Amino acid sequence: MKMSLERLVKLAGLTKGYICKKENSDKAPAFSTLIKIAIGLNN
């Protein structure tokens, strides 16, 4: 099942800009951010 970026940011409690910035960055996000994204993807 595909999830839109808008839905992910809502479920993860992050902003669209932040997700896009991390997608295009060479640096890994903080572990707490990864947890939020994982929880969002699990919904």
WOCOR-V584145 format. One record per residue. N is the residue number from 0. RES is the residue in one letter. PHI is phi in whole degrees, 0 to 359 (none if undefined). PSI is psi in whole degrees, 0 to 359 (none if undefined). BURIAL is # if it has 16 or more other C-alpha atoms within 10 Angstrom, else .. Layout:
BEGIN
N:RES:PHI:PSI:BURIAL
N:RES:PHI:PSI:BURIAL
END
This chain:
BEGIN
0:M:none:134:.
1:K:274:148:.
2:M:235:134:.
3:S:285:157:.
4:L:298:321:.
5:E:299:319:.
6:R:291:317:.
7:L:299:314:#
8:V:295:326:#
9:K:293:314:.
10:L:288:327:#
11:A:273:345:#
12:G:74:30:.
13:L:242:173:#
14:T:263:156:.
15:K:299:318:.
16:G:299:320:.
17:Y:294:315:.
18:I:298:314:#
19:C:298:319:.
20:K:298:316:.
21:K:290:326:.
22:E:300:323:.
23:N:262:7:.
24:S:261:152:.
25:D:275:346:.
26:K:270:141:.
27:A:285:145:.
28:P:288:165:.
29:A:298:152:.
30:F:302:322:.
31:S:296:327:.
32:T:291:319:.
33:L:299:322:.
34:I:297:315:.
35:K:299:317:#
36:I:294:318:#
37:A:298:318:.
38:I:296:317:.
39:G:298:318:#
40:L:291:335:.
41:N:284:343:.
42:N:275:none:.
END
